[in-house]
């Protein structure tokens, strides 16, 4: 087997999951509810309907174990789903490890990442309820380009606030959003009162996801016919992403193996939740011993260094307060190249999993991450997104440990996106201009 190329375990379109999985139904301890920013009382559905359509609010607060995926959403999913699970035989050989390494590759989507898994249903539900326009933020641009794609499918306008450092670092992601028909602003922008105030205080601000969220929410509240869309953190986003893990369970069965350890990158938590939560269900309900590890950047380490407490999701303090691991909603992260992981807080459901001991967390600096990305690209041929490469770095370390101990383990990596629009970041690394940054830089 070691002489073969990477081995794929495909599912047929007919085997695509028909339901999303909701981990809220199986938590052994209830998830603390979001709180109203003014009263500090639990948020009620009517308070969220200014931002989201009723169908998504219902999913956000649902305790149903499974929710059916609408046929119209499955039809669009079929453009790229089921996504492949591949065994990284060439990487195994390069590492001389007895470990079996698999990766679930979400980079085959139209936008090149896992984000369409929630962008498509969010656009669909908004279209069904008469929304004309969606406003959102984006970090590295994976979410923005995914929502722009989904809006083009369902005939919605799309207005995007892109964190300024990524707006300049990743011009081709901005161009991809514009190709799909979206309008894109560098955040902080002059489009909102909050953006203008931030620019007045700091004209050279690189921006942050928390700041861009504030701008998108203000935009939503001021424009009739507009709703807000979020690409991570919230429960309904984690719900939609669960299709990743549900497919992976089926594909691992085809491979005839079960994972000993799963690694996924974690910023706001959507990609990690999508892969991990169906496996967390197996830990809760069936006593699975599989380790599930969230890997975050050392420069934005909400899980490994943040506090578990109620905090705002945005800088302007307009969102509900959420119980999550947080570095503080005013935290301004360094300008690392994994722009999709530059968020001050972690999804409440992911944070709750860590609190309950259902998952683990570790942090990696970007230099080691890019070293791992190159090793993976040169072995497997896929250039991974900088975000995904955090999971790759941890998996390589685990595989080396297996070699040193002479033990076989089955490792699964969440390869959340390709890095073909991140080549400027690779150029920075290869030319020697990249350096590690810490939380306090």
Buried (B, 14 or more C-beta within 10 A) or exposed (E): EEEEEBBEBEBEEEEBBEBBBBBBEBBEEEBBBBBEBEEEEEBEEEBBBEBBBBBBBBBBBBEBBBBEBBEBBBEBBEEBBBBBBBBBBBBBBBBEBBBBBBBBBBBBBBBBBBBBBBBBBBBBBBBBEEBBBBBBBBBBBBBBBBBBBBBBBBEBBBBBBBBBBBBBBBEBBBBBBBEBBBBBBBBBBEBBEBBBEBBEEEEEBBBBBBBBBBBBBBBBEEBEEBBBBBBBBBBBBBBBBBBBBBBBBBBBEEBEBBBBBBBBBBBBBBBBBBBBBBBBBBBBEEEBEBBBBBBBBBBBBBBBBBEBBBBBBBBBBBBBBBBBBBBBBEBBBBBBBBBBBBBBBBBBBBBBBBBBEBBBBBBBBBBBBBBBBBBBBEBBEBBBBBBBBBBBBBBBBBBBEBBEEEEEBBBBBBBBBBBEBBEEBBEBBEEEEBEBBEBEE
